[in-house]
Every structure is written in structure tokens, then in C-alpha cells.
């Protein structure tokens, strides 16, 4: 087979082009730290990387939801603790004022504190987290309680997504908690009854308030227990999410990240090979027919 100068030159140029392309690829990889800088570098790997990144993006949103949900549940628990304190103090007042040795004057003097306790309960019922009223259900942009303790919120649950197929309710119905909707104790009504019994010097009414206030305390404790259970669920979801992200990032790194030592070694070798091809091609291009005659 006849080998012409042109075919030699073409072969040399093709070899140099391949070396240059490989060198360019290694330079880009070493600069970016990635094996896949364009879908064409590894179509299957690029598709898998996109899927992993999509899952990580979803998990980032779930993590934001968990942070917000944790704040809501934490505020709810703090508010419920305060509500329990209010009911406990009201129970103490009822206990102290229900004995036969207490005068009507003393009972009337206790009305002011019960009024303050009612106002404090309203304030706790209007607790906010992130600018939202946590006991208002879906109507969480406005206070769910007016000054009398009337509930203007909804009974709806506010759910957050903490995983691909996992939701957690982060609120508790204010109506159920303080107004006894669904068959519970209307705590505001009980505080009003206590105030009325004090103002009318009704010893039997005061004694009757004790049982109702005990039920109110149990109602709040039950709500706190449920809220605590949800907090555990959210914390567990956060732990699961962190573990999943570690695995996802590890898989993503295995697909797209370079082996730094190997890549830099290959880059050095390729630079040497490219320089050698340049030198060889340069020498061959200087040859003429006279060189072959000699």
C-alpha cells in the first residue's frame, strides 16, 4: 500500500486532534472537579445525576418544612404549658375560695385575678409562629380568639410534608383545646363560671368548678402529649432525611466527581503525550523528497 505524505500528515493531524480533545476533557474535569460536564460526556450517568439532584432538591424543601414545623410545635408546647399554669392557678383560687371560712369580700377580691387569667389565656390562644396564629387552623392570619375567648378560627389541621409520602400535622385545634368542641371542656366558660361564683359568693359553685378545672387540665395535658408525639415524629423525619442525604450525596459524588489524583496524573501524562506528538509532527513535516533520496 502506498503511503503518501498527505496520508501521513492526515494521520498525524488526527492523532493530534484526539490528544488535544482528551487533554481538553481532562483540563475541564480538573478545573470543575466533575467527570460529567455535559450530558454527552456520559448520558446514562448524567440522567442518574439529574434524578439524584432532583431528590436532593425535594429533600431540601422537606428540611425547610421540618424547621418551620419544629418551630410551630415548639411554640404550641410552650403555649400549652402556659395554659396549664393558668388552669392550675384557677384551680388553686377555686380551692382556696371554696372553704366555708372565706368571706364574700375575699371572694370578690379574687375576681380580678381570674379576669387576668382569662386575658392571659386569650393571649396564649393567640400565640404566633413565623407570623401565623398556630391555633387558628386555616384562618391563621388573624387572631383566633377575641377578648372574651370566643374562637374564630377553624378546626382544620395544618400539615407539612416531611418526606416523599409522609405528612405531619403541626397545629392543634384551638376550638378543641380551649373551647371544648367535640365534647371537651370549654375552659373559657369555666373561668367565667369561676368568676361568677366568686362574685355571687357561691360556695357550691366554687366547689363544682374544681372538677371542671381538673378536666380542663387533663384536656391540656392530652393536647401536649399529642403535640410531643408529633415533635418526635418530625425529629425522626429529620434524622431519616439527614441519613438519606448522606447516601444520595455519596451516590452523586460517585457518578459525577473526579478522582483527583488519577485525573491530575492523567492530565500530566496527556500533556506530555500531546507535546510529544507536536514535536514528532513538526519533525516529520520538515522532511522532503531529498531526505528520502539521501
SULFEN-V686499 format. One record per residue. N is the residue number from 1. RES is the residue in one letter. PHI is phi in whole degrees, -180 to 180 (* if undefined). NEAR is the number of other ideal C-beta (glycine too) atoms within 12 Angstrom. D_FIRST is the distance of its C-alpha to the first C-alpha in Angstrom with 2 decimals. Layout:
((N RES PHI NEAR D_FIRST) (N RES PHI NEAR D_FIRST))
//
This chain:
((1 X * 4 0.00) (2 X -80 7 3.75) (3 X -108 12 6.35) (4 X -93 11 9.59) (5 X -60 18 13.07) (6 X -67 12 13.89) (7 X -67 14 11.50) (8 X -62 19 12.80) (9 X -63 18 16.22) (10 X -65 16 16.05) (11 X -64 19 15.14) (12 X -63 25 17.93) (13 X -65 19 20.28) (14 X -64 16 19.77) (15 X -64 22 20.48) (16 X -64 26 23.46) (17 X -65 18 24.71) (18 X -63 18 24.76) (19 X -63 26 26.56) (20 X -68 22 28.92) (21 X -64 17 29.75) (22 X -64 23 30.47) (23 X -64 26 32.51) (24 X -63 20 34.42) (25 X -62 27 35.20) (26 X -66 31 36.53) (27 X -64 22 38.54) (28 X -66 21 40.09) (29 X -64 29 40.91) (30 X -68 27 42.48) (31 X -75 16 44.46) (32 X -88 19 45.76) (33 X 79 17 46.02) (34 X -120 25 44.49) (35 X -79 28 41.36) (36 X -113 30 41.76) (37 X -108 24 42.23) (38 X -152 17 41.15) (39 X -53 15 41.14) (40 X -68 12 37.38) (41 X -65 24 37.11) (42 X -165 20 38.53) (43 X -54 13 40.05) (44 X -65 14 41.90) (45 X -65 24 43.15) (46 X -64 22 44.21) (47 X -65 18 46.22) (48 X -64 21 47.91) (49 X -63 30 48.70) (50 X -63 20 50.32) (51 X -63 18 52.45) (52 X -65 27 53.57) (53 X -65 23 54.42) (54 X -64 17 56.41) (55 X -65 24 58.39) (56 X -64 25 59.04) (57 X -64 17 60.27) (58 X -61 23 62.63) (59 X -65 31 63.86) (60 X -63 20 64.56) (61 X -68 20 66.86) (62 X -61 31 68.50) (63 X -64 27 69.14) (64 X -63 20 70.83) (65 X -60 29 72.93) (66 X -65 34 73.94) (67 X -61 24 75.08) (68 X -64 28 77.16) (69 X -64 37 78.49) (70 X -63 30 79.47) (71 X -64 26 81.43) (72 X -61 38 83.21) (73 X -65 37 84.13) (74 X -65 26 85.25) (75 X -66 30 87.47) (76 X -62 41 88.85) (77 X -63 34 89.76) (78 X -63 23 91.45) (79 X -65 38 93.38) (80 X -64 39 94.46) (81 X -61 23 95.65) (82 X -65 26 97.79) (83 X -62 42 99.07) (84 X -61 32 100.08) (85 X -65 21 102.00) (86 X -62 37 103.80) (87 X -65 41 104.86) (88 X -62 23 105.91) (89 X -68 27 108.12) (90 X -62 43 109.60) (91 X -64 33 110.39) (92 X -62 23 112.13) (93 X -62 36 114.22) (94 X -61 41 115.17) (95 X -64 21 116.09) (96 X -65 25 118.18) (97 X -88 38 119.95) (98 X -89 29 120.66) (99 X -78 16 123.36) (100 X -72 13 126.99) (101 X -87 10 127.81) (102 X -86 24 125.66) (103 X -84 15 127.59) (104 X -62 19 126.74) (105 X -65 13 126.37) (106 X -65 20 123.74) (107 X -66 32 121.85) (108 X -64 22 121.91) (109 X -68 19 120.59) (110 X -81 32 117.49) (111 X -61 28 116.49) (112 X -59 16 114.87) (113 X -69 26 112.45) (114 X -64 38 111.51) (115 X -62 26 110.81) (116 X -65 19 108.54) (117 X -64 37 106.78) (118 X -64 36 106.19) (119 X -64 23 104.69) (120 X -66 29 102.49) (121 X -65 42 101.30) (122 X -61 34 100.42) (123 X -61 25 98.44) (124 X -67 37 96.54) (125 X -66 42 95.87) (126 X -100 32 94.28) (127 X -62 38 91.85) (128 X -118 25 88.52) (129 X -143 27 84.99) (130 X 61 23 82.40) (131 X 81 15 84.90) (132 X -115 28 85.43) (133 X -84 35 88.63) (134 X -74 41 87.60) (135 X -105 47 90.50) (136 X -95 36 90.27) (137 X 66 30 87.70) (138 X -76 21 85.75) (139 X -88 24 88.38) (140 X -101 29 87.30) (141 X -95 17 87.48) (142 X -129 20 91.30) (143 X -58 26 93.84) (144 X -78 39 94.53) (145 X -125 34 98.14) (146 X -92 19 100.97) (147 X -64 17 103.89) (148 X -88 19 105.76) (149 X 94 36 102.89) (150 X -70 21 102.04) (151 X -93 34 98.41) (152 X -119 27 96.35) (153 X -85 35 92.89) (154 X -119 23 91.10) (155 X -92 24 90.63) (156 X -70 20 86.85) (157 X -90 25 84.44) (158 X -99 34 81.86) (159 X -103 21 78.70) (160 X -122 31 75.61) (161 X -89 25 72.18) (162 X -112 36 71.38) (163 X -169 26 68.39) (164 X -56 16 66.24) (165 X -133 9 69.03) (166 X -135 23 71.94) (167 X -124 21 74.81) (168 X -137 32 77.95) (169 X -77 28 81.18) (170 X -110 38 82.09) (171 X -119 45 85.48) (172 X -132 43 88.80) (173 X -59 34 91.11) (174 X -64 45 93.85) (175 X -64 34 96.14) (176 X -70 31 95.76) (177 X -70 45 96.04) (178 X -116 44 99.16) (179 X -110 34 100.66) (180 X 73 25 100.60) (181 X -64 21 98.66) (182 X 89 13 97.96) (183 X 102 11 101.21) (184 X -89 24 101.16) (185 X -93 31 103.61) (186 X -85 28 104.11) (187 X -67 46 104.33) (188 X -65 38 105.48) (189 X -65 26 108.24) (190 X -68 41 109.28) (191 X -65 40 109.50) (192 X -67 26 111.60) (193 X -63 31 113.83) (194 X -63 43 114.27) (195 X -63 33 115.28) (196 X -65 23 117.72) (197 X -63 34 119.27) (198 X -67 36 119.79) (199 X -71 23 121.36) (200 X -100 18 123.70) (201 X 56 23 124.58) (202 X -96 23 123.33) (203 X -64 24 123.19) (204 X -65 16 122.14) (205 X -65 25 119.35) (206 X -66 39 118.12) (207 X -66 23 118.14) (208 X -67 20 116.26) (209 X -66 38 113.56) (210 X -62 30 112.67) (211 X -65 20 111.18) (212 X -65 31 109.24) (213 X -72 37 107.87) (214 X -63 23 106.82) (215 X -64 24 104.86) (216 X -63 40 103.36) (217 X -64 30 102.20) (218 X -64 21 100.61) (219 X -63 34 98.86) (220 X -68 40 97.33) (221 X -62 22 96.39) (222 X -64 21 94.65) (223 X -65 36 92.67) (224 X -65 28 91.70) (225 X -63 18 90.55) (226 X -66 27 88.33) (227 X -64 36 86.95) (228 X -63 22 86.27) (229 X -64 19 84.40) (230 X -67 33 82.19) (231 X -62 31 81.55) (232 X -63 18 80.38) (233 X -62 27 78.06) (234 X -66 38 76.59) (235 X -63 22 76.17) (236 X -65 20 74.43) (237 X -64 32 72.10) (238 X -65 28 71.32) (239 X -64 18 70.48) (240 X -62 22 68.27) (241 X -65 31 66.51) (242 X -61 19 65.89) (243 X -65 16 64.41) (244 X -64 26 62.18) (245 X -66 24 60.94) (246 X -62 16 60.01) (247 X -66 18 57.86) (248 X -64 26 56.35) (249 X -66 22 55.47) (250 X -65 16 53.99) (251 X -64 21 51.78) (252 X -64 27 50.81) (253 X -63 22 49.98) (254 X -64 18 47.77) (255 X -82 25 45.81) (256 X -113 29 45.48) (257 X -86 23 46.33) (258 X -80 28 43.79) (259 X -86 19 44.02) (260 X -57 19 44.90) (261 X -62 11 44.00) (262 X -66 16 40.62) (263 X -64 25 39.79) (264 X -69 19 40.72) (265 X -66 16 38.81) (266 X -64 23 35.66) (267 X -64 26 36.30) (268 X -62 18 36.58) (269 X -64 18 33.36) (270 X -70 26 31.52) (271 X -63 22 33.00) (272 X -64 16 31.81) (273 X -64 22 28.27) (274 X -68 26 28.28) (275 X -63 18 29.67) (276 X -65 18 27.07) (277 X -67 26 24.22) (278 X -63 22 26.06) (279 X -64 16 26.41) (280 X -63 20 22.81) (281 X -64 25 21.64) (282 X -64 15 24.37) (283 X -70 14 23.34) (284 X -65 24 19.66) (285 X -69 18 20.92) (286 X -85 12 23.11) (287 X -74 18 20.42) (288 X -132 11 19.99) (289 X -58 9 18.48) (290 X -64 8 21.62) (291 X -61 12 20.86) (292 X -72 10 17.68) (293 X -63 7 19.77) (294 X -61 7 22.42))
//
